Amino acid sequence: MIRISRISRLLPSSPPLRPLPHRLLALPSPKDFMQEAFILPFILFIVIFHVWGTRKNRRKAKAWAQAHIPVLHNEFAVVGYKGVRRGAILKDLSSSADLVIDDNLLREKAANEFTTYATGRQNVAFVDVTIQLVKRYNPMFILGDSIAGMFFDSLTPQTEKIEVTAYSFDGKEKDLVPAPPAEKEQLGKGMNSTHDGFVFAIVNKTAMRRLREDRYDVSLTFTKDNPKLPEWVTVMSESAEITDTILTNELIKAIEDAGDLFEYLIITDQPADKPAKVEEAVSRKRSILSMRVPSSTSSTAYASSLPLFHLFIRLTDRLAASAHFRPEVLRKLRATREEEVRRLRRATEDEKAEERKLAAEKVKKEGRDRLLRGMSAEEQRKYLEKEKERETKKEMKKYSRRA
């Protein structure tokens, strides 16, 4: 005990407890929240901008649906993703503005992408519709896109468009349409949905260059202005006979009425992306209509483009009836496609030959390494010298042949 008391005397004494200062007991002042005061308005702006952009995109998509879903209902037996049959929605409606657009008719894949689907029509297997809108709900994306467009001319600003793709039956009704065995023989009788495969496009000149660069099928055509069409539109076709068959007065007038909303109309049997293998160069006949989205969110903004949409849906009927060309034209079309297939086969054969060459070189190198490992240092030196001499002689022979 005496030792402990002596040790405690040597240790420094702890300071006495002091009361907390008054400022720590006081309530926080507004100055303590200056950082939050700067962050909260920014977060609030992002949230409001997101809600506004999402709702506006939905209004734009529903405006298209209210204008065009009635047309699809009149042309197809089933519209939408859950088998909404003709007349089931339009019944007891006084106008298309009263049409209720739900997720069955118009599906929201993303806040800037909407889709719908229709099937059940002669000559047309099905129709896919995709509405691509600007990402209004993302202010940072819009700001970045605008700034990048100012400094880089190659970056084109994002556009809003509706792309409608109609796939032709092309005589495959029995394979694509399920039917009872008793009705399979009757299915397709009296109907001929086949037509010749070709590539044809009517394009707004503002989209011509981009279309030729982005789509492989359009790159097979040649471009020529047509005096029947407006100056801001051009034709991309594989043959003049194809142009004369497709370019009717009704189609020309519908394009003129659509005006700036029209982007392009493509009839094709080739893939959009350049095939890398022979298996990818498969003929699939379809028609594609691309329209720009008007700035208005009202369905009446599509009044000028509705006639073109009508004609597009019925275009496959005209193809089945008239798109049967002379043997001279078909030989030209066939030659183009066969040349592309030959090119793909050559590329595939060259790739396989390169793989075989690399495999042979690998086996040769492994054998050489095994041989060197079994030699002494002097034997390895002599072997490498002889190998170098052989390589030098080969190079000399190459130079002499070139000379």
Secondary structure, 3 states (H helix, E strand, C coil): CHHHHHHHHHCCCCCCCCCCCHHHHCCCCHHHHHHHHHHHHHHHHHHHHHHHHHHHHHHHHHHHHHHHHHHHHHHCCEECCCCEECCCCCCCCCCHHHCCCCCCCCEEEECCEEEEEEEEECCEEEEEEEEECCCCCCHHHHHHHHHHHHHCCCCCCCCCEEEEEEEECCCCHHHHCCCCHHHHCCCCCCCCCCCCCCCEEEEEHHHHHHHHHHCCCHHHCEEECCCCCCCCEEEEECCHHHHHHHCCHHHHHHHHHHHHHEEEEEEECCCCCCCCCHHHCCCCCEEEEEEECCCCCCHHHHCCCHHHHHHHHCHHHHHHHHCCCCHHHHHHHHHHHHHHHHHHHHHHHHHHHHHHHHHHHHHHHHHHHHHHHCCCHHHHHHHHHHHHHHHHHHHHHHHHHHC
